[in-house]
Amino acid sequence: MKGFKDQNFFNKYKFEINPILRGEKIRMFSSGFLHVDYNHLFLNLFTLWIFSGQVIGRIGSVNYLIIYVISLYIGNYVALKFHNKEPYYSAVGASGAVTGIVYSSIILYPEMKLIMLFLPIPLPAYVFGIVYLLYSIYGMKKNTGTIGHTAHFGGAIAGLFSTILIKPEIIDENLWIILLMISPIILYVVNSKKKIF
């Protein structure tokens, strides 16, 4: 909330390519605790509130926190690699971390029902997850708007794979769903000219 009122504080800790490349690595984490306004903060907190209980209930609060921090960092890492030729690219928000928790919940409970705002039909969570990954890839390629598609994409990858590492038995439970969900990631990594890893 300090960042809402103090522009110098906001600028000092937001995600910005040039300062990070000059060595200000703290921005890889601090930017996840800054938001544009109360609406942006509320959206992230509301999304966390919806999905956090399921993740904590299945893997515990310590593992939840590990996934959150890894997803925050990997989301910003993907944004850094993707936008490294755009010195003034900047971003704020917990998008990577929140998306990581959403994808952790999806991989733990792939059959739960989710609804997209523009398509108000309940879908199995894994279908939602695949569609949202494809939407993020589209957004990355078009590079338009104010949505952090790269952070969402990186956070989703981190949430999926860190959850699998923490709870490997879900591979036996949902192998085909996991393969379906990672297929857009593999296709993007193989076909993209921009290397993010």
N, C-alpha and C positions, 0 to 999 in steps of 0.2 A: 504493500500500500504506500510505502515511502516513495516508490517509483512513480506513482500517480501524480505526486505533488512536486517532486524534486527532479527536474530534468537532467541535472548534472549527474546525480546518482543513477538515474535510468540509463544515460549514455555510457557511464563508466562500466556497467555490468551487463548490458544487452549483448546478444550474439552479434558480432560484426567481424567480417572476414579479415580485414587488414590488421586490426589489433590482435586477433587470435594468432595470425601468422607471424606477428612480431613477438609472440610469446605470452600474451595475456590469456593463458589457458583457463583461468578461473571463469571466464565468460562461457565456457562449455557447460558449466553447471549453474552459474548465477543467473543466466538468462532464463532458466526454467522456473525461476521464482519471481520473475517480472511479467506483468501483463499490460496490455494496451489500456484497458479500462475495466470497470467492475463487471461488465457483461462478459468479457473475455475470461476473466477470473471465474465468474459464476459457471460458465459453460464447462470449463475444465473441472471445477470442483463437483459439479452435478454429475458429469460423466464418471468421475472417480467414485462418487457415492453409489452410483448404479452398479458398478462392476467390482468394486474392491471387496465387498463382503464375500462374494463367491470365491475369489482368489485366496483371501486370507483363510477362509473356512477349509479350503482344500490343501494349501501348502504352508500355512502359518504366516505370522506377521513379519518375521525376520526375512523369509524368502520373498515375501511381497515387497519389502523394502529393497532387497537386492535387485529384483526385477525392475522396480521403479527407477533406481539409480542407473542401472545398466542401460535401460531404455532411453533415459534422458540423455546420457552420454552418446550412445550409438545414434540416436536421432540427430543430435547436433553434429556428430562426426560425419554422417552421410551428407548433411547440409553443407558442411565445410568442404568435403571432397567434391560435391556436385557444383557448388558455387565458387570454387577457389579462384576462378578467373574474373569474378565480380567483386572487386575490392570493397565496394560500399554496400554489399548485400548485408542486411541486418534482420534480426528477428527476435522476438521474445515469446515466452509462454512455455507451458509444460507439455506441449503437443507430443513430443517423442515419448515422454514418460507415461502420459495418459494413454496413448495409443498402445504402448507396451502392455499396460494393465488390461486394456480391452482385449488384446490378442491373447494374452495369458488366459483370460476368462473364456474366450472362444475355444481355445485348444483344450481347456479342461472340461468344458461343457459344450461341445460342438453342436448338439441337437437343440439347445435352448432356442427360443424364438426371439428374434429382433426385428424391429421395424425401421426402415429408412424413411426420412422425412418426405422425400419426393416420391416414394413408392410405399404407401401405407398398407402393405400386405405383410403379415408375419412370415419371416424367412428363417430357416435353420441358421444358427449363428455362423457356421462355417461358410455358407453361401454368402452371407453378409460380409464375412471376412475376405473372401475371394473378390467380391465386387468392389469392396473398398480399396483393396490393394490395386486392382486395375484402375480405379478412379485416381488413386495417388500417382500411379505411373503416368497416366494421361496428363495429370496436372503438372508433373515434373517435366514432361516433354514439351508442353505448351508454355510452361513458365509464366503463367498469368495469375493475377489476383493476389490477395494478401494471405492466402492459406499456406501454411508451411508443409507442402506436400512431401518434401524431402525428409523433414523431421518425422512426419507420420510414417513414411515408408521405413525409415531406419528404426523407429520405435517399434513398429509392427514386427520387423525381423527379430529385433532383440527380445521382444516379449514372447514370440513363438519359441525361439531356440533356447532362451534361458529357462523357460518353463519345462521344455523337454529335458534339458540337462538336470534340472532339479527333480523332476518326476518322470524318469524315463519309461516307467510302465505304461504311460499314455500312448507310447508307440504301439504296444501290443493291442491296446484298447481301440485305437483310432488310426491305424496305419494309413488306410486309403484316404481318410480325411486330411491327415497331415500332408500326404503327397499332393493332394489337390490344392491345399492352401499354399504350399511352397512353390507350386509350379509357376505362378506369375513372377515370383522373385527370381527363380532360375532363368526364366525367359528374358526378364529384364537384364539381369547381370550378363548373360551370354550375348545378347543382341545390342546392348547399349554401347555407344561410342564413349560415353563418359564413365570412367571407372570410379566406383564408389568404395571399393575394397582393395 
